[in-house]
Amino acid sequence: MVSTVSLTAQQVRLVNMKVDYSENDSSFNSYLDVVNKVMKLSNTILRGELPEDGDGSSENSQKVNFDKDSIKELKQLAELRYLELQTSLETKKTIYENWEQSNESIVKRLSSDALNKNKPMLEKYKSELQQRMFRIREMYNAVKKINREVEALVVSKTTLMVTYQEWVDKLGKEFTDKLIARQYLKPFNREVEGKYKVFDNFNRTPEELKKSNEAMKVDIEKLTVDLTEYKDKWLKDADVFSKVSSLLMQELENRNIKLDTNEEEEEEEDEEEDEDRRRYLLNKEIEGEMDNEMNNEIEDEMADMELDNDINEDPEGDMDDEDEEHEEHDGNITSEEQDDEALSEEHLDDEHVSEEPMDEPTPEGSGSPEELKDGSNDIPVDINEEKDYGSDVEMS
């Protein structure tokens, strides 16, 4: 069983390179072929596997025939291949000897006195080459640094600062003075050196700047046209708005006047309501005092009547006295009732006078006490109560 060995990519590459660059020794290969045939023939003789005459099988046809002609032919071929191999070996040997002789002659020539004479010159060339390499390395570093600075200039702004005379030499006096007047060139340490500096982005060429200026001019012209159009529209709208605002201001002024009049009316009504309340409370106090007096008199009369009933000494005389007292008391009561009625009528007249402006219809269209929800609802109700109280007094 044949075992396979896995090779790496580097090993395969080395084998291919060896085959490509190695010398193909045809004489040695031919001699090995003849030796292979001799070995096969010897093997068949030792094993007793020589082919018989007349055997035309395929296996016997591939085997070497053992006869005089074949042995003679094989002998001649082996001698010939041996001579070729010997000749190639002699040739290689001669080539190797010549190579060694040439190397020895080169070494002798290098170690001769002439080479020793040229040695200082070679050392000089070596030192010069080293210096040049050092300079090239420094130049490379400087170029690298400049490239970094150029990249920084392309990305951002930078400051350029020279004297006034140098600006004039580069740009001209008129243009330099113009830049100074526009504060583009700013003075820096004028007392000592008189330098002017500028801080800007210098990565754009004049052609690009001109194109950008032209584009900006076109945009400005378009903007001016649009601005005039919008300005005309705004003026028209402003006229309309001014008219509307004037109308609104007039309406607000009118409403403010109405509000002022309404506030004055409400203040007057509040004052009248306060006066009515004060009058009503005063009448209530007066009526309360009158009721207290009447109740005291009634209690006194009842006490007298009880005493009279308990005593019963002179019924007739007492009855006469009681009749007289009742008559006097009734006269007093009638006189007091008349006074009370007069006072109540005067009070009612005053209440009716104060109620006349309140009976007017309100802005909501209702003037009745049931529909009003402010504090004035209490006044007519209290007046009615007073009227009922007056009727109660009359009935009593």
C-alpha positions in Angstrom: 0.0 0.0 0.0 1.5 3.4 -1.1 1.5 6.0 1.6 1.0 9.7 0.5 2.8 12.5 2.3 1.1 15.9 2.4 3.4 18.8 1.4 3.0 22.4 2.4 2.7 25.2 -0.2 6.3 26.4 0.5 7.7 22.9 -0.1 5.8 22.5 -3.3 7.2 25.9 -4.5 10.7 24.8 -3.6 10.4 21.5 -5.5 9.1 23.3 -8.6 11.9 25.8 -8.5 14.5 22.9 -8.1 13.1 21.1 -11.1 13.0 24.3 -13.2 16.6 25.3 -12.5 18.4 21.9 -12.1 20.5 20.4 -14.8 19.0 17.5 -16.7 21.7 14.8 -17.0 20.5 12.6 -19.9 23.6 10.4 -20.0 23.2 9.4 -16.4 19.5 8.6 -17.0 20.3 6.5 -20.1 22.9 4.5 -18.2 20.4 3.9 -15.4 17.9 2.5 -18.0 20.4 0.0 -19.2 21.3 -1.0 -15.6 17.5 -1.5 -15.0 17.2 -3.9 -17.9 20.2 -5.9 -16.8 18.7 -6.2 -13.3 15.4 -7.4 -14.7 17.1 -10.1 -16.8 19.2 -11.3 -13.9 16.0 -11.5 -11.8 14.2 -13.6 -14.3 17.2 -16.0 -14.7 17.4 -16.4 -10.9 13.7 -17.2 -10.6 13.5 -19.4 -13.6 11.0 -17.4 -15.4 12.6 -17.2 -18.8 10.2 -17.2 -21.8 9.9 -20.3 -23.9 10.0 -20.2 -27.7 6.7 -19.8 -29.4 5.0 -18.3 -26.3 3.2 -15.3 -27.7 1.3 -14.2 -24.6 1.3 -10.5 -23.8 3.1 -11.1 -20.5 5.9 -13.0 -22.2 6.2 -10.4 -24.9 6.9 -7.7 -22.3 9.8 -9.8 -20.8 13.4 -9.8 -22.1 14.3 -12.6 -24.4 17.3 -14.7 -23.3 19.2 -15.3 -26.5 22.6 -14.4 -28.0 21.5 -11.5 -30.0 19.6 -9.8 -27.1 22.5 -10.3 -24.7 25.0 -8.9 -27.2 22.8 -5.9 -28.0 22.4 -5.3 -24.2 26.1 -5.5 -23.7 26.9 -3.0 -26.4 24.2 -0.6 -25.2 25.6 -0.7 -21.6 29.1 0.0 -22.8 27.9 2.9 -24.9 25.9 4.5 -22.0 28.8 4.0 -19.7 31.1 5.9 -22.1 28.6 8.7 -22.4 28.3 9.0 -18.6 32.1 8.9 -18.2 32.4 11.7 -20.8 29.8 13.9 -19.0 31.6 13.4 -15.7 34.9 14.4 -17.2 33.3 17.5 -18.7 31.8 18.5 -15.3 35.0 17.9 -13.7 36.8 20.2 -16.1 34.1 22.9 -15.7 34.5 22.8 -11.9 38.3 23.0 -12.1 38.1 26.0 -14.4 35.6 27.7 -12.0 38.0 27.1 -9.1 41.0 28.5 -11.1 39.0 31.6 -12.0 38.0 32.2 -8.4 41.6 31.8 -7.3 42.8 34.3 -9.9 40.1 36.8 -8.8 41.1 36.5 -5.2 44.8 36.9 -6.1 44.0 40.0 -8.1 41.9 41.5 -5.2 44.7 40.8 -2.7 47.4 42.3 -4.9 49.2 45.6 -4.3 47.1 47.5 -6.8 44.0 46.8 -4.8 45.8 48.0 -1.6 46.6 51.2 -3.4 42.9 51.7 -4.3 41.6 50.9 -0.9 41.7 54.6 0.4 39.8 55.7 -2.7 37.2 53.0 -2.0 36.9 54.1 1.6 36.4 57.6 0.4 33.7 56.6 -1.9 32.1 54.7 0.9 32.1 57.7 3.2 30.7 59.9 0.4 27.9 57.4 -0.2 27.1 57.3 3.5 26.9 61.1 3.6 24.7 61.2 0.6 22.4 58.6 2.1 22.2 60.6 5.3 21.3 63.7 3.3 18.7 61.9 1.3 17.2 60.6 4.6 17.1 64.1 6.0 15.5 65.4 2.8 12.9 62.7 2.9 12.0 63.7 6.5 11.8 67.4 5.5 9.5 66.6 2.5 7.4 64.5 4.8 7.1 67.4 7.2 6.2 69.8 4.4 3.5 67.4 3.2 2.0 67.3 6.6 2.0 71.1 6.7 0.5 71.3 3.3 -2.3 68.9 4.3 -2.9 71.1 7.4 -3.1 74.2 5.1 -5.6 72.5 2.9 -7.8 71.5 5.8 -7.7 74.7 7.8 -6.6 78.4 7.8 -3.1 79.6 8.3 -1.3 82.9 9.2 1.0 84.6 6.8 3.2 87.5 8.2 5.7 89.6 6.3 6.8 93.2 6.3 5.0 96.1 4.6 7.6 96.4 2.0 7.4 92.8 1.0 3.6 93.1 0.7 4.1 96.1 -1.5 6.6 94.2 -3.7 4.3 91.3 -4.1 0.9 93.0 -4.4 1.6 96.7 -5.1 1.2 99.8 -2.9 -2.4 100.6 -3.9 -3.7 97.1 -3.4 -1.8 96.7 -0.1 -3.2 100.0 1.3 -6.6 98.9 0.3 -6.3 95.6 2.1 -5.0 97.4 5.2 -7.9 99.8 5.1 -10.3 96.9 5.0 -8.6 95.3 8.0 -7.6 92.2 5.9 -3.9 92.9 6.6 -3.5 93.7 10.3 -0.4 95.2 11.8 1.8 93.1 14.0 4.6 94.5 16.1 4.7 97.7 14.0 7.1 99.5 16.3 9.9 96.9 16.0 9.6 95.3 12.6 6.5 96.8 11.0 5.0 93.4 9.9 1.5 92.8 8.7 -0.2 89.5 9.1 -3.2 87.8 7.4 -5.2 84.8 8.6 -7.0 83.0 5.8 -7.2 79.8 3.7 -4.7 79.8 0.9 -5.3 76.5 -0.7 -7.6 77.9 -3.4 -6.2 79.3 -6.7 -7.2 82.7 -8.1 -9.2 81.1 -10.8 -11.3 79.3 -8.3 -11.8 82.4 -6.3 -12.9 84.3 -9.4 -15.4 81.6 -10.2 -16.8 81.7 -6.7 -17.1 85.5 -6.8 -19.0 85.4 -10.1 -21.3 82.8 -8.7 -21.9 84.9 -5.6 -22.7 87.9 -7.8 -25.3 86.0 -9.7 -26.8 84.8 -6.4 -26.9 88.4 -5.1 -28.7 89.6 -8.2 -31.3 86.9 -7.9 -31.8 87.7 -4.2 -32.2 91.4 -5.0 -34.9 90.6 -7.6 -36.7 88.3 -5.2 -36.4 90.9 -2.4 -38.0 93.6 -4.5 -40.9 91.2 -5.4 -41.4 90.2 -1.8 -41.1 93.9 -0.7 -44.0 94.9 -3.0 -46.1 92.0 -1.7 -45.3 93.0 1.9 -46.2 96.6 1.2 -49.6 95.6 -0.1 -50.2 93.3 2.8 -49.0 96.0 5.2 -51.7 98.4 3.8 -54.3 95.7 4.4 -53.1 95.0 7.8 -53.0 98.7 8.8 -56.6 99.1 7.7 -57.7 96.1 9.6 -55.7 97.2 12.7 -57.3 100.7 12.5 -60.8 99.1 12.4 -59.9 96.9 15.3 -58.6 99.8 17.3 -61.8 101.8 16.6 -63.9 98.8 17.7 -61.8 98.4 20.9 -62.2 102.1 21.7 -66.0 101.8 21.3 -66.0 98.7 23.4 -63.9 100.5 26.1 -66.4 103.4 26.2 -69.3 100.9 26.6 -67.5 99.0 29.3 -66.8 102.3 31.1 -70.5 103.2 31.0 -71.5 99.8 32.1 -69.0 99.9 35.0 -70.4 103.3 36.1 -74.0 101.9 36.0 -73.0 98.9 38.0 -71.3 101.0 40.6 -74.5 103.1 40.9 -76.6 100.0 41.3 -74.2 98.7 43.9 -74.5 101.9 45.9 -78.3 101.8 45.6 -78.3 98.2 46.8 -76.2 99.1 49.8 -78.5 101.9 50.7 -81.5 99.6 50.4 -79.9 97.0 52.6 -79.1 99.7 55.2 -82.7 100.9 55.2 -84.1 97.5 55.4 -81.9 96.6 58.3 -82.9 99.9 60.1 -86.5 99.1 59.6 -86.0 95.6 60.9 -84.4 97.0 64.0 -87.3 99.4 64.5 -89.9 96.7 63.9 -88.1 94.4 66.4 -88.2 97.1 69.0 -91.9 97.7 68.4 -92.6 94.0 68.6 -90.8 93.7 71.9 -92.8 96.6 73.3 -96.1 95.1 72.2 -95.2 91.7 73.6 -94.3 93.3 76.9 -97.6 95.2 77.0 -99.5 92.0 76.2 -97.7 90.1 78.9 -98.5 92.9 81.4 -102.2 92.8 80.4 -102.3 89.1 80.7 -100.8 89.3 84.2 -103.2 91.9 85.2 -106.1 89.8 83.9 -104.9 86.8 85.9 -104.7 88.9 89.0 -108.2 90.3 88.5 -109.6 86.8 88.0 -107.9 85.6 91.2 -109.0 88.5 93.3 -112.7 88.8 92.1 -113.5 91.3 94.9 -115.6 93.7 92.9 -116.6 92.1 89.7 -118.8 94.9 88.4 -116.4 97.7 89.3 -113.6 95.7 88.0 -115.4 95.0 84.8 -116.1 98.7 84.4 -112.5 99.4 85.1 -111.4 96.7 82.7 -113.7 98.0 80.0 -112.2 101.4 80.5 -108.7 100.0 80.5 -109.6 97.9 77.4 -110.9 101.0 75.7 -107.9 103.0 76.6 -105.7 100.1 75.5 -107.5 99.6 72.3 -107.2 103.3 71.7 -103.5 103.1 72.3 -103.3 100.1 70.1 -105.2 101.7 67.3 -103.0 104.8 67.6 -99.9 102.7 67.6 -101.1 100.7 64.6 -101.8 103.9 62.7 -98.3 105.1 63.5 -96.9 101.7 62.3 -98.9 101.8 59.2 -97.7 105.3 58.4 -94.1 104.3 58.9 -94.5 101.1 56.8 -96.1 103.1 54.0 -93.3 105.6 54.0 -90.8 102.7 54.0 -92.6 101.0 51.1 -92.6 104.2 49.2 -88.9 104.5 49.6 -88.4 100.9 48.6 -90.5 101.4 45.5 -88.5 104.4 44.6 -85.2 102.5 45.0 -86.6 99.6 43.0 -87.6 101.6 40.0 -84.2 101.5 38.3 -83.7 97.9 39.2 -87.0 96.9 37.6 -85.5 97.9 34.2 -84.6 94.9 31.9 -81.0 93.8 32.2 -78.8 93.2 29.1 -79.8 89.6 29.3 -83.5 90.6 28.8 -84.8 89.5 32.3 -85.5 91.9 35.2 -87.5 89.6 37.5 -86.1 88.6 40.9 -86.3 84.9 40.1 -84.1 85.2 37.0 -81.4 87.5 38.5 -78.6 85.8 40.3 -76.8 88.6 42.0 -77.2 90.1 45.5 -80.2 92.3 44.4 -82.6 89.4 44.6 -82.7 89.6 48.4 -84.2 93.1 48.5 -87.7 92.6 46.9 -88.0 89.3 48.8 -87.3 91.2 52.1 -89.8 93.9 51.1 -92.5 91.3 50.5 -91.7 89.8 53.9 -92.1 93.2 55.4 -95.5 93.6 53.7 -96.6 90.3 55.1 -95.4 91.4 58.5 -97.4 94.6 58.2 -100.5 92.6 57.3 -99.9 90.3 60.3 -99.7 93.4 62.5 -103.0 94.7 61.1 -104.7 91.3 61.7 -103.4 91.2 65.2 
